[in-house]
Amino acid sequence: MASAPPEGSAPAPALALRGVAKRFATRGGTLEVLADVDFALQPGELVAIVGFSGSGKTTLLSILAGLLQPDAGAVEMDGAPAGGPGPERGVVFQSYALLPWLSALGNVELALGALPRAERRARACEILAQVGLAAARDKRPGELSGGMRQRVAVARALAPAPRILLLDEPLGALDALTRAGLQREIARVWERDRKSVVLITNDVDEAILLADRIVPLTPGPGATLGPSFRVGLPRPRDRAALNHDPAFRKLRNELTAYLLALAARRPGAAGGAPRTPLPDVQPIDLARLPRRRA
């Protein structure tokens, strides 16, 4: 366990990356996905990381969760080496990752395997009720809508009472109304428990709606984190009201402009690395082909 900080000093970050890099072997050699990533999540802070598809956001979150080990650098919790995955870090995946043969209750109980059966059942029921699924606890994932499945995934992550919650684009596959409802649910959970949260998203408005701070991930290969954008909007936040808030519009314009500037530097973009040449293929004029006799 990390020692307490000296009196008067700032507490150590709940979770931090120090010079982290990650590479994967490919047929052509080695692909560097992340390079020299520094990141600090403060206790009780909700940080959104935004970036383009394929830039390495899921790899970054997997390293934060302890599911992947970096090839360089260090992962720390409370100022000490973080090690592998554990109950102090709850993860919500984009793909739900529910076991189809278990009920909603069974999937949540799975995260509480160390508890006695009666206590495990009571805790799982309590958490499902908190996310509005008390009436659906005996249904299997195939009997639930996409939004309900994602609520089960959130409940499962919350069940062991983790100090840190890691959300990997958890709302990306949902329709607009369901997504808005779960955004409110995430905000409510954070307001109630003040957990330290990392939200991976590619939705700028969602990031501003939920986060204290937004950090862009630059395009890969060799992606790294850009400057932080502080969200100073008062809570609770209402999406409809935010659309009329000049501070919201200013922040959204600044963040969007920064991301567009990054996009212009992506390989293959205008002004960036040259595009891969395409073969010079001309379409066939079918009208000039000789007709076959019957």
MIDOSE-1310 file (N, C-alpha, C; in nm, 2 decimals, decimal comma, always signed):
residues 294
masa	+0,09/-0,12/+0,00/+0,00/+0,00/+0,00/+0,09/+0,12/+0,00; +0,05/+0,22/-0,08/+0,13/+0,35/-0,09/+0,12/+0,42/+0,04; +0,23/+0,48/+0,08/+0,24/+0,56/+0,20/+0,16/+0,69/+0,18; +0,11/+0,75/+0,29/+0,04/+0,88/+0,29/+0,13/+0,99/+0,25
ppeg	+0,08/+1,09/+0,17/+0,17/+1,20/+0,13/+0,20/+1,28/+0,25; +0,31/+1,35/+0,24/+0,35/+1,44/+0,35/+0,24/+1,55/+0,37; +0,22/+1,59/+0,50/+0,12/+1,69/+0,53/+0,14/+1,82/+0,45; +0,03/+1,86/+0,38/+0,04/+1,99/+0,30/+0,07/+1,96/+0,16
sapa	+0,11/+1,84/+0,12/+0,14/+1,81/-0,02/+0,01/+1,76/-0,09; +0,01/+1,76/-0,22/-0,10/+1,71/-0,30/-0,10/+1,56/-0,30; -0,22/+1,50/-0,29/-0,22/+1,35/-0,29/-0,17/+1,30/-0,43; -0,12/+1,18/-0,42/-0,08/+1,11/-0,54/-0,19/+1,09/-0,64
pala	-0,17/+1,09/-0,77/-0,28/+1,06/-0,86/-0,34/+0,92/-0,83; -0,47/+0,91/-0,85/-0,54/+0,78/-0,83/-0,48/+0,68/-0,93; -0,45/+0,72/-1,05/-0,40/+0,64/-1,16/-0,31/+0,72/-1,25; -0,19/+0,67/-1,28/-0,10/+0,75/-1,37/-0,02/+0,67/-1,46
lrgv	+0,01/+0,73/-1,58/+0,10/+0,67/-1,67/+0,22/+0,75/-1,68; +0,34/+0,69/-1,68/+0,47/+0,76/-1,69/+0,55/+0,71/-1,81; +0,55/+0,79/-1,91/+0,63/+0,76/-2,03/+0,59/+0,62/-2,09; +0,47/+0,59/-2,10/+0,42/+0,46/-2,15/+0,43/+0,45/-2,30
akrf	+0,48/+0,34/-2,35/+0,48/+0,30/-2,49/+0,43/+0,16/-2,50; +0,36/+0,13/-2,62/+0,31/+0,00/-2,65/+0,33/-0,03/-2,79; +0,39/-0,15/-2,82/+0,41/-0,19/-2,96/+0,35/-0,33/-2,98; +0,31/-0,36/-3,10/+0,26/-0,49/-3,14/+0,33/-0,54/-3,26
atrg	+0,36/-0,67/-3,26/+0,42/-0,73/-3,38/+0,33/-0,74/-3,49; +0,37/-0,71/-3,61/+0,29/-0,73/-3,73/+0,37/-0,81/-3,83; +0,31/-0,84/-3,94/+0,38/-0,92/-4,05/+0,49/-0,84/-4,10; +0,48/-0,71/-4,11/+0,59/-0,62/-4,16/+0,69/-0,58/-4,06
gtle	+0,68/-0,62/-3,94/+0,77/-0,58/-3,83/+0,70/-0,55/-3,70; +0,72/-0,42/-3,66/+0,66/-0,38/-3,53/+0,58/-0,25/-3,55; +0,46/-0,24/-3,49/+0,38/-0,12/-3,50/+0,38/-0,06/-3,36; +0,42/+0,06/-3,35/+0,42/+0,14/-3,22/+0,28/+0,21/-3,21
vlad	+0,20/+0,16/-3,12/+0,06/+0,22/-3,11/+0,07/+0,34/-3,02; +0,13/+0,33/-2,91/+0,14/+0,44/-2,81/+0,29/+0,48/-2,79; +0,32/+0,61/-2,77/+0,46/+0,65/-2,75/+0,46/+0,76/-2,65; +0,54/+0,74/-2,54/+0,57/+0,84/-2,45/+0,44/+0,91/-2,39
vdfa	+0,35/+0,83/-2,34/+0,22/+0,88/-2,29/+0,24/+0,91/-2,14; +0,21/+1,03/-2,10/+0,20/+1,07/-1,96/+0,06/+1,11/-1,93; +0,01/+1,06/-1,82/-0,13/+1,09/-1,78/-0,14/+1,07/-1,63; -0,23/+1,16/-1,57/-0,25/+1,15/-1,43/-0,40/+1,18/-1,40
lqpg	-0,47/+1,08/-1,34/-0,61/+1,09/-1,30/-0,61/+1,12/-1,15; -0,67/+1,23/-1,12/-0,67/+1,27/-0,98/-0,79/+1,21/-0,91; -0,78/+1,19/-0,77/-0,89/+1,12/-0,70/-1,02/+1,20/-0,72; -1,13/+1,13/-0,75/-1,26/+1,19/-0,77/-1,28/+1,26/-0,90
elva	-1,18/+1,25/-0,99/-1,19/+1,33/-1,12/-1,25/+1,24/-1,23; -1,32/+1,30/-1,32/-1,38/+1,23/-1,44/-1,31/+1,29/-1,56; -1,23/+1,21/-1,63/-1,15/+1,26/-1,74/-1,20/+1,18/-1,87; -1,23/+1,26/-1,97/-1,26/+1,20/-2,10/-1,14/+1,20/-2,19
ivgf	-1,11/+1,09/-2,26/-1,01/+1,09/-2,36/-1,07/+1,07/-2,49; -1,05/+1,16/-2,58/-1,12/+1,16/-2,71/-1,01/+1,14/-2,82; -1,05/+1,08/-2,93/-0,96/+1,05/-3,04/-1,03/+0,98/-3,15; -0,95/+0,96/-3,26/-1,00/+0,90/-3,38/-1,00/+0,75/-3,37
sgsg	-1,09/+0,69/-3,45/-1,09/+0,54/-3,45/-0,95/+0,49/-3,49; -0,90/+0,39/-3,42/-0,78/+0,33/-3,46/-0,65/+0,40/-3,40; -0,68/+0,50/-3,32/-0,56/+0,58/-3,27/-0,50/+0,51/-3,14; -0,57/+0,41/-3,08/-0,51/+0,34/-2,97/-0,58/+0,37/-2,84
kttl	-0,70/+0,42/-2,85/-0,78/+0,45/-2,72/-0,80/+0,32/-2,64; -0,85/+0,21/-2,70/-0,87/+0,09/-2,63/-0,74/+0,03/-2,57; -0,63/+0,04/-2,65/-0,50/+0,00/-2,60/-0,46/+0,08/-2,47; -0,49/+0,21/-2,48/-0,46/+0,29/-2,36/-0,54/+0,25/-2,24
lsil	-0,67/+0,23/-2,26/-0,75/+0,19/-2,15/-0,72/+0,06/-2,09; -0,68/-0,04/-2,18/-0,64/-0,17/-2,14/-0,51/-0,17/-2,05; -0,42/-0,07/-2,08/-0,30/-0,06/-2,00/-0,34/+0,00/-1,87; -0,43/+0,10/-1,87/-0,48/+0,16/-1,74/-0,55/+0,06/-1,65
agll	-0,62/-0,04/-1,71/-0,69/-0,14/-1,64/-0,60/-0,26/-1,59; -0,47/-0,26/-1,64/-0,38/-0,37/-1,61/-0,40/-0,49/-1,70; -0,49/-0,48/-1,80/-0,51/-0,60/-1,89/-0,40/-0,61/-1,99; -0,33/-0,50/-2,02/-0,21/-0,51/-2,10/-0,09/-0,44/-2,03
qpda	+0,03/-0,49/-2,05/+0,15/-0,43/-1,98/+0,22/-0,35/-2,09; +0,27/-0,23/-2,05/+0,34/-0,15/-2,15/+0,48/-0,20/-2,18; +0,53/-0,17/-2,30/+0,66/-0,21/-2,33/+0,77/-0,12/-2,28; +0,72/+0,00/-2,24/+0,81/+0,10/-2,18/+0,73/+0,19/-2,09
gave	+0,79/+0,24/-1,98/+0,72/+0,33/-1,89/+0,66/+0,25/-1,78; +0,57/+0,32/-1,70/+0,52/+0,26/-1,58/+0,37/+0,31/-1,56; +0,29/+0,22/-1,50/+0,16/+0,25/-1,46/+0,16/+0,25/-1,30; +0,10/+0,35/-1,25/+0,10/+0,37/-1,10/-0,04/+0,39/-1,05
mdga	-0,07/+0,34/-0,93/-0,19/+0,37/-0,85/-0,15/+0,43/-0,72; -0,20/+0,55/-0,69/-0,16/+0,61/-0,56/-0,01/+0,62/-0,54; +0,06/+0,64/-0,65/+0,21/+0,66/-0,64/+0,29/+0,53/-0,63; +0,22/+0,42/-0,64/+0,29/+0,29/-0,63/+0,27/+0,21/-0,76
pagg	+0,35/+0,11/-0,80/+0,33/+0,03/-0,92/+0,19/-0,03/-0,92; +0,12/-0,03/-1,03/-0,02/-0,07/-1,03/-0,03/-0,22/-1,04; +0,06/-0,29/-1,11/+0,04/-0,43/-1,13/-0,07/-0,47/-1,23; -0,12/-0,59/-1,22/-0,22/-0,64/-1,31/-0,36/-0,60/-1,27
pgpe	-0,46/-0,65/-1,33/-0,60/-0,61/-1,31/-0,64/-0,65/-1,17; -0,73/-0,57/-1,11/-0,78/-0,60/-0,97/-0,92/-0,54/-0,95; -0,98/-0,57/-0,84/-1,11/-0,52/-0,81/-1,12/-0,36/-0,79; -1,00/-0,30/-0,77/-1,00/-0,16/-0,74/-1,02/-0,08/-0,87
rgvv	-1,01/-0,15/-0,99/-1,04/-0,09/-1,12/-1,15/-0,16/-1,19; -1,27/-0,10/-1,21/-1,38/-0,16/-1,28/-1,38/-0,11/-1,42; -1,41/-0,21/-1,51/-1,40/-0,18/-1,66/-1,53/-0,21/-1,72; -1,58/-0,11/-1,80/-1,70/-0,13/-1,88/-1,66/-0,13/-2,03
fqsy	-1,68/-0,24/-2,10/-1,64/-0,26/-2,24/-1,74/-0,21/-2,33; -1,70/-0,17/-2,45/-1,80/-0,13/-2,55/-1,89/-0,24/-2,60; -1,84/-0,36/-2,60/-1,91/-0,48/-2,65/-1,99/-0,55/-2,54; -2,01/-0,49/-2,43/-2,09/-0,55/-2,32/-2,01/-0,66/-2,24
allp	-1,96/-0,76/-2,32/-1,88/-0,87/-2,26/-1,96/-0,95/-2,16; -2,09/-0,97/-2,18/-2,17/-1,05/-2,08/-2,18/-1,19/-2,12; -2,19/-1,28/-2,03/-2,20/-1,43/-2,05/-2,35/-1,46/-2,09; -2,37/-1,51/-2,21/-2,51/-1,52/-2,26/-2,59/-1,62/-2,19
wlsa	-2,53/-1,72/-2,12/-2,61/-1,82/-2,05/-2,64/-1,79/-1,91; -2,59/-1,67/-1,86/-2,62/-1,62/-1,73/-2,73/-1,51/-1,73; -2,81/-1,50/-1,63/-2,90/-1,39/-1,62/-2,83/-1,26/-1,59; -2,90/-1,15/-1,60/-2,84/-1,02/-1,56/-2,79/-1,03/-1,42
lgnv	-2,86/-1,09/-1,33/-2,82/-1,11/-1,19/-2,69/-1,20/-1,18; -2,69/-1,30/-1,26/-2,57/-1,39/-1,26/-2,45/-1,32/-1,31; -2,46/-1,24/-1,42/-2,35/-1,17/-1,47/-2,29/-1,07/-1,37; -2,38/-1,00/-1,29/-2,33/-0,91/-1,19/-2,27/-0,99/-1,07
elal	-2,33/-1,10/-1,03/-2,28/-1,18/-0,92/-2,14/-1,23/-0,96; -2,11/-1,25/-1,09/-1,98/-1,30/-1,13/-1,87/-1,22/-1,08; -1,89/-1,09/-1,07/-1,79/-0,99/-1,02/-1,77/-1,00/-0,87; -1,85/-1,07/-0,80/-1,85/-1,08/-0,66/-1,82/-1,22/-0,60
galp	-1,74/-1,29/-0,68/-1,72/-1,43/-0,65/-1,66/-1,46/-0,52; -1,59/-1,36/-0,46/-1,52/-1,38/-0,33/-1,62/-1,37/-0,21; -1,74/-1,32/-0,23/-1,83/-1,30/-0,12/-1,92/-1,43/-0,10; -1,97/-1,45/+0,02/-2,06/-1,55/+0,05/-2,19/-1,54/-0,04
raer	-2,25/-1,65/-0,07/-2,36/-1,65/-0,17/-2,47/-1,55/-0,14; -2,52/-1,55/-0,02/-2,63/-1,46/+0,02/-2,59/-1,31/+0,01; -2,47/-1,28/+0,05/-2,42/-1,14/+0,04/-2,40/-1,10/-0,10; -2,35/-1,20/-0,18/-2,33/-1,17/-0,33/-2,46/-1,14/-0,39
rara	-2,56/-1,22/-0,36/-2,70/-1,20/-0,42/-2,75/-1,07/-0,38; -2,74/-1,03/-0,26/-2,80/-0,91/-0,21/-2,73/-0,79/-0,27; -2,60/-0,79/-0,28/-2,52/-0,68/-0,34/-2,56/-0,67/-0,49; -2,57/-0,78/-0,56/-2,60/-0,77/-0,71/-2,74/-0,72/-0,73
ceil	-2,84/-0,76/-0,65/-2,97/-0,70/-0,66/-2,97/-0,55/-0,63; -2,89/-0,51/-0,53/-2,89/-0,37/-0,50/-2,83/-0,28/-0,62; -2,72/-0,33/-0,68/-2,66/-0,26/-0,79/-2,75/-0,26/-0,91; -2,82/-0,37/-0,94/-2,91/-0,37/-1,05/-3,03/-0,27/-1,03
aqvg	-3,07/-0,26/-0,91/-3,18/-0,17/-0,88/-3,13/-0,02/-0,90; -3,01/+0,00/-0,87/-2,95/+0,14/-0,89/-2,94/+0,18/-1,03; -2,93/+0,08/-1,12/-2,92/+0,12/-1,27/-3,06/+0,09/-1,33; -3,16/+0,07/-1,25/-3,30/+0,06/-1,31/-3,33/-0,07/-1,37
laaa	-3,27/-0,18/-1,32/-3,29/-0,31/-1,38/-3,34/-0,42/-1,28; -3,40/-0,37/-1,17/-3,45/-0,47/-1,07/-3,55/-0,56/-1,13; -3,64/-0,52/-1,22/-3,74/-0,60/-1,28/-3,69/-0,70/-1,39; -3,56/-0,67/-1,43/-3,51/-0,75/-1,54/-3,39/-0,84/-1,49
rdkr	-3,38/-0,86/-1,36/-3,26/-0,93/-1,31/-3,26/-1,08/-1,35; -3,37/-1,14/-1,38/-3,37/-1,28/-1,42/-3,36/-1,31/-1,57; -3,35/-1,20/-1,65/-3,35/-1,21/-1,79/-3,20/-1,23/-1,84; -3,19/-1,31/-1,95/-3,05/-1,33/-2,00/-3,02/-1,22/-2,10
pgel	-2,90/-1,20/-2,14/-2,86/-1,09/-2,23/-2,94/-1,09/-2,36; -2,97/-1,21/-2,41/-3,04/-1,21/-2,54/-3,19/-1,16/-2,53; -3,23/-1,15/-2,41/-3,37/-1,10/-2,38/-3,37/-0,95/-2,35; -3,26/-0,89/-2,35/-3,25/-0,75/-2,31/-3,21/-0,66/-2,43
sggm	-3,25/-0,54/-2,43/-3,22/-0,44/-2,53/-3,07/-0,40/-2,52; -3,01/-0,34/-2,62/-2,87/-0,29/-2,61/-2,85/-0,20/-2,49; -2,94/-0,11/-2,46/-2,92/-0,02/-2,35/-2,92/-0,10/-2,22; -3,01/-0,20/-2,21/-3,03/-0,27/-2,08/-2,90/-0,36/-2,06
rqrv	-2,85/-0,41/-2,17/-2,72/-0,49/-2,16/-2,61/-0,41/-2,11; -2,60/-0,28/-2,16/-2,49/-0,20/-2,12/-2,51/-0,16/-1,97; -2,64/-0,15/-1,93/-2,66/-0,12/-1,79/-2,62/-0,24/-1,70; -2,63/-0,36/-1,75/-2,58/-0,47/-1,67/-2,43/-0,47/-1,67
avar	-2,37/-0,43/-1,78/-2,22/-0,42/-1,78/-2,17/-0,31/-1,68; -2,25/-0,20/-1,67/-2,21/-0,09/-1,58/-2,23/-0,15/-1,43; -2,34/-0,22/-1,41/-2,37/-0,27/-1,28/-2,26/-0,37/-1,24; -2,22/-0,45/-1,33/-2,11/-0,55/-1,30/-1,98/-0,48/-1,26
alap	-1,95/-0,37/-1,33/-1,83/-0,30/-1,30/-1,84/-0,23/-1,16; -1,96/-0,19/-1,13/-1,98/-0,12/-1,00/-1,99/-0,21/-0,88; -2,02/-0,34/-0,91/-2,05/-0,43/-0,80/-1,94/-0,44/-0,69; -1,82/-0,46/-0,73/-1,71/-0,48/-0,63/-1,67/-0,34/-0,57
apri	-1,74/-0,24/-0,59/-1,71/-0,10/-0,54/-1,57/-0,06/-0,57; -1,54/-0,05/-0,70/-1,40/-0,01/-0,74/-1,38/+0,14/-0,71; -1,26/+0,17/-0,68/-1,23/+0,32/-0,66/-1,21/+0,39/-0,80; -1,18/+0,31/-0,90/-1,16/+0,37/-1,03/-1,25/+0,30/-1,13
llld	-1,31/+0,38/-1,22/-1,40/+0,32/-1,32/-1,34/+0,36/-1,46; -1,32/+0,26/-1,54/-1,27/+0,28/-1,68/-1,37/+0,24/-1,78; -1,41/+0,33/-1,86/-1,52/+0,32/-1,95/-1,47/+0,33/-2,10; -1,48/+0,21/-2,17/-1,42/+0,21/-2,31/-1,53/+0,23/-2,41
eplg	-1,56/+0,35/-2,45/-1,67/+0,39/-2,54/-1,79/+0,31/-2,51; -1,85/+0,31/-2,39/-1,95/+0,22/-2,35/-2,09/+0,25/-2,42; -2,10/+0,37/-2,48/-2,23/+0,41/-2,54/-2,23/+0,42/-2,69; -2,12/+0,38/-2,75/-2,10/+0,40/-2,89/-2,19/+0,32/-2,98
alda	-2,24/+0,21/-2,93/-2,33/+0,13/-3,02/-2,48/+0,15/-2,99; -2,51/+0,25/-2,91/-2,65/+0,27/-2,87/-2,72/+0,38/-2,95; -2,85/+0,37/-2,96/-2,93/+0,47/-3,03/-2,92/+0,60/-2,94; -2,96/+0,71/-3,01/-2,95/+0,84/-2,94/-3,02/+0,86/-2,81
ltra	-3,15/+0,81/-2,80/-3,23/+0,82/-2,68/-3,17/+0,73/-2,57; -3,13/+0,61/-2,60/-3,07/+0,52/-2,50/-2,94/+0,58/-2,45; -2,86/+0,63/-2,55/-2,73/+0,69/-2,51/-2,75/+0,80/-2,42; -2,85/+0,89/-2,44/-2,87/+1,01/-2,35/-2,91/+0,96/-2,21
glqr	-2,99/+0,85/-2,21/-3,03/+0,80/-2,08/-2,91/+0,75/-2,00; -2,82/+0,67/-2,07/-2,71/+0,62/-2,00/-2,60/+0,73/-1,96; -2,60/+0,83/-2,04/-2,51/+0,95/-2,01/-2,56/+1,00/-1,87; -2,69/+1,02/-1,86/-2,74/+1,07/-1,73/-2,71/+0,97/-1,62
eiar	-2,71/+0,84/-1,65/-2,68/+0,74/-1,54/-2,54/+0,75/-1,50; -2,45/+0,76/-1,60/-2,31/+0,77/-1,56/-2,28/+0,90/-1,48; -2,34/+1,01/-1,52/-2,33/+1,13/-1,44/-2,38/+1,12/-1,30; -2,50/+1,04/-1,29/-2,56/+1,02/-1,15/-2,47/+0,94/-1,07
vwer	-2,41/+0,83/-1,12/-2,32/+0,74/-1,05/-2,20/+0,82/-1,00; -2,14/+0,90/-1,09/-2,02/+0,98/-1,05/-2,06/+1,08/-0,94; -2,17/+1,15/-0,96/-2,21/+1,25/-0,86/-2,23/+1,18/-0,72; -2,28/+1,06/-0,72/-2,32/+0,99/-0,59/-2,19/+0,94/-0,53
drks	-2,10/+0,88/-0,60/-1,99/+0,81/-0,54/-1,85/+0,88/-0,56; -1,85/+0,98/-0,65/-1,72/+1,05/-0,68/-1,60/+0,96/-0,70; -1,63/+0,86/-0,78/-1,52/+0,77/-0,82/-1,42/+0,84/-0,91; -1,30/+0,79/-0,93/-1,21/+0,84/-1,03/-1,25/+0,77/-1,16
vvli	-1,28/+0,84/-1,27/-1,33/+0,78/-1,39/-1,25/+0,83/-1,51; -1,22/+0,73/-1,60/-1,17/+0,76/-1,73/-1,27/+0,71/-1,83; -1,32/+0,80/-1,91/-1,42/+0,78/-2,02/-1,35/+0,79/-2,15; -1,35/+0,68/-2,23/-1,30/+0,68/-2,37/-1,42/+0,71/-2,46
tndv	-1,41/+0,81/-2,54/-1,52/+0,84/-2,63/-1,47/+0,91/-2,76; -1,55/+0,91/-2,86/-1,51/+0,99/-2,98/-1,62/+1,10/-3,00; -1,70/+1,12/-2,90/-1,81/+1,22/-2,91/-1,78/+1,34/-2,82; -1,75/+1,45/-2,89/-1,70/+1,57/-2,82/-1,81/+1,62/-2,73
deai	-1,94/+1,62/-2,77/-2,04/+1,67/-2,68/-2,06/+1,59/-2,56; -2,05/+1,45/-2,58/-2,05/+1,36/-2,46/-1,94/+1,39/-2,36; -1,82/+1,41/-2,41/-1,71/+1,44/-2,33/-1,73/+1,57/-2,25; -1,78/+1,67/-2,31/-1,81/+1,80/-2,24/-1,92/+1,78/-2,14
llad	-2,02/+1,71/-2,17/-2,14/+1,69/-2,09/-2,09/+1,62/-1,96; -2,00/+1,52/-1,96/-1,97/+1,44/-1,85/-1,84/+1,47/-1,77; -1,74/+1,53/-1,84/-1,61/+1,53/-1,79/-1,57/+1,66/-1,71; -1,47/+1,65/-1,62/-1,41/+1,76/-1,56/-1,30/+1,81/-1,65
rivp	-1,24/+1,72/-1,73/-1,12/+1,75/-1,81/-1,12/+1,66/-1,93; -1,08/+1,71/-2,05/-1,08/+1,64/-2,17/-0,94/+1,63/-2,23; -0,89/+1,52/-2,27/-0,76/+1,50/-2,32/-0,76/+1,43/-2,45; -0,72/+1,50/-2,56/-0,72/+1,43/-2,69/-0,60/+1,34/-2,71
ltpg	-0,63/+1,23/-2,78/-0,52/+1,13/-2,81/-0,49/+1,16/-2,96; -0,36/+1,18/-2,99/-0,32/+1,22/-3,12/-0,33/+1,09/-3,21; -0,35/+1,11/-3,34/-0,35/+0,99/-3,43/-0,23/+0,91/-3,43; -0,24/+0,78/-3,44/-0,13/+0,69/-3,45/-0,07/+0,68/-3,59
pgat	+0,03/+0,60/-3,61/+0,10/+0,53/-3,50/+0,19/+0,62/-3,41; +0,22/+0,56/-3,30/+0,30/+0,64/-3,20/+0,21/+0,75/-3,14; +0,08/+0,72/-3,11/-0,01/+0,81/-3,05/+0,04/+0,85/-2,91; +0,01/+0,98/-2,88/+0,04/+1,03/-2,74/-0,08/+1,13/-2,71
lgps	-0,08/+1,17/-2,58/-0,18/+1,26/-2,54/-0,15/+1,40/-2,56; -0,25/+1,48/-2,60/-0,23/+1,62/-2,63/-0,26/+1,70/-2,50; -0,28/+1,83/-2,52/-0,31/+1,92/-2,40/-0,44/+1,90/-2,34; -0,46/+1,92/-2,21/-0,59/+1,90/-2,15/-0,68/+2,02/-2,17
frvg	-0,81/+2,00/-2,19/-0,91/+2,10/-2,20/-0,99/+2,09/-2,07; -0,99/+2,20/-1,99/-1,06/+2,20/-1,87/-1,21/+2,23/-1,89; -1,30/+2,16/-1,83/-1,44/+2,18/-1,85/-1,49/+2,25/-1,72; -1,51/+2,38/-1,73/-1,55/+2,46/-1,61/-1,70/+2,48/-1,60
lprp	-1,78/+2,41/-1,67/-1,92/+2,42/-1,67/-1,98/+2,37/-1,54; -2,08/+2,44/-1,48/-2,13/+2,39/-1,35/-2,21/+2,26/-1,37; -2,22/+2,19/-1,26/-2,30/+2,06/-1,26/-2,42/+2,09/-1,17; -2,53/+2,01/-1,19/-2,55/+1,91/-1,30/-2,57/+1,98/-1,43
rdra	-2,53/+1,90/-1,54/-2,54/+1,96/-1,68/-2,65/+1,89/-1,75; -2,72/+1,98/-1,82/-2,83/+1,93/-1,91/-2,80/+1,96/-2,05; -2,81/+1,85/-2,13/-2,76/+1,86/-2,27/-2,84/+1,97/-2,35; -2,97/+1,98/-2,33/-3,05/+2,08/-2,40/-3,01/+2,22/-2,36
alnh	-2,99/+2,24/-2,23/-2,95/+2,37/-2,18/-2,81/+2,41/-2,23; -2,72/+2,31/-2,24/-2,58/+2,34/-2,28/-2,57/+2,39/-2,42; -2,66/+2,35/-2,51/-2,66/+2,40/-2,64/-2,68/+2,55/-2,65; -2,73/+2,61/-2,55/-2,75/+2,76/-2,55/-2,65/+2,83/-2,46
dpaf	-2,55/+2,75/-2,41/-2,45/+2,81/-2,32/-2,33/+2,86/-2,40; -2,29/+2,99/-2,40/-2,18/+3,03/-2,48/-2,05/+2,97/-2,44; -2,03/+2,94/-2,31/-1,91/+2,87/-2,27/-1,90/+2,73/-2,32; -2,01/+2,66/-2,33/-2,01/+2,52/-2,39/-1,97/+2,53/-2,54
rklr	-2,03/+2,63/-2,61/-2,01/+2,64/-2,76/-1,86/+2,68/-2,78; -1,81/+2,76/-2,70/-1,67/+2,80/-2,71/-1,57/+2,68/-2,69; -1,60/+2,61/-2,59/-1,51/+2,49/-2,56/-1,53/+2,39/-2,67; -1,65/+2,36/-2,72/-1,67/+2,27/-2,83/-1,60/+2,31/-2,95
nelt	-1,60/+2,44/-2,98/-1,53/+2,49/-3,10/-1,38/+2,48/-3,09; -1,33/+2,51/-2,97/-1,18/+2,49/-2,95/-1,14/+2,35/-2,96; -1,21/+2,26/-2,90/-1,17/+2,12/-2,90/-1,19/+2,06/-3,04; -1,30/+2,10/-3,11/-1,32/+2,05/-3,25/-1,21/+2,10/-3,34
ayll	-1,17/+2,23/-3,33/-1,07/+2,28/-3,41/-0,93/+2,21/-3,39; -0,91/+2,18/-3,26/-0,78/+2,11/-3,23/-0,78/+1,97/-3,29; -0,90/+1,90/-3,28/-0,91/+1,76/-3,34/-0,90/+1,77/-3,50; -0,96/+1,87/-3,56/-0,95/+1,88/-3,70/-0,81/+1,91/-3,75
alaa	-0,73/+1,99/-3,67/-0,59/+2,01/-3,70/-0,51/+1,88/-3,69; -0,54/+1,80/-3,59/-0,48/+1,67/-3,58/-0,51/+1,58/-3,70; -0,64/+1,59/-3,74/-0,68/+1,50/-3,85/-0,61/+1,54/-3,98; -0,58/+1,67/-4,00/-0,51/+1,71/-4,12/-0,37/+1,66/-4,12
rrpg	-0,31/+1,62/-4,01/-0,18/+1,56/-4,00/-0,17/+1,41/-4,01; -0,29/+1,35/-4,02/-0,29/+1,20/-4,02/-0,23/+1,15/-4,15; -0,17/+1,04/-4,15/-0,12/+0,98/-4,28/-0,23/+0,97/-4,38; -0,20/+1,02/-4,50/-0,30/+1,01/-4,61/-0,39/+1,13/-4,62
aagg	-0,39/+1,22/-4,52/-0,47/+1,34/-4,52/-0,40/+1,45/-4,61; -0,47/+1,54/-4,65/-0,41/+1,65/-4,73/-0,31/+1,72/-4,65; -0,19/+1,74/-4,71/-0,08/+1,81/-4,63/-0,01/+1,71/-4,54; -0,05/+1,59/-4,53/+0,02/+1,49/-4,44/+0,10/+1,40/-4,52
aprt	+0,12/+1,28/-4,48/+0,21/+1,18/-4,55/+0,14/+1,15/-4,68; +0,21/+1,12/-4,79/+0,15/+1,09/-4,92/+0,06/+0,97/-4,91; -0,04/+0,97/-4,99/-0,14/+0,86/-5,00/-0,07/+0,75/-5,07; -0,12/+0,63/-5,04/-0,08/+0,51/-5,12/-0,13/+0,52/-5,26
plpd	-0,04/+0,51/-5,36/-0,09/+0,52/-5,50/-0,19/+0,41/-5,53; -0,30/+0,44/-5,60/-0,40/+0,34/-5,65/-0,37/+0,30/-5,79; -0,41/+0,18/-5,82/-0,39/+0,13/-5,96/-0,47/+0,22/-6,06; -0,41/+0,24/-6,18/-0,48/+0,32/-6,28/-0,57/+0,23/-6,36
vqpi	-0,69/+0,21/-6,31/-0,79/+0,12/-6,37/-0,91/+0,21/-6,42; -0,94/+0,18/-6,55/-1,05/+0,25/-6,62/-1,17/+0,17/-6,63; -1,29/+0,22/-6,60/-1,41/+0,14/-6,61/-1,44/+0,10/-6,76; -1,50/-0,01/-6,77/-1,54/-0,06/-6,90/-1,67/+0,00/-6,95
dlar	-1,68/+0,04/-7,07/-1,80/+0,09/-7,13/-1,88/-0,03/-7,18; -1,98/-0,07/-7,11/-2,06/-0,19/-7,15/-2,13/-0,17/-7,28; -2,16/-0,04/-7,32/-2,23/-0,02/-7,44/-2,15/-0,06/-7,56; -2,02/-0,06/-7,55/-1,93/-0,08/-7,66/-1,89/-0,23/-7,67
lprr	-1,93/-0,31/-7,58/-1,90/-0,45/-7,59/-1,99/-0,52/-7,70; -1,93/-0,61/-7,77/-2,00/-0,68/-7,88/-2,12/-0,76/-7,82; -2,23/-0,75/-7,89/-2,35/-0,82/-7,84/-2,34/-0,97/-7,89; -2,38/-1,06/-7,80/-2,38/-1,20/-7,83/-2,51/-1,23/-7,90
ra	-2,50/-1,31/-8,00/-2,62/-1,36/-8,08/-2,69/-1,46/-8,00; -2,83/-1,45/-8,00/-2,91/-1,55/-7,93/-2,89/-1,69/-8,00
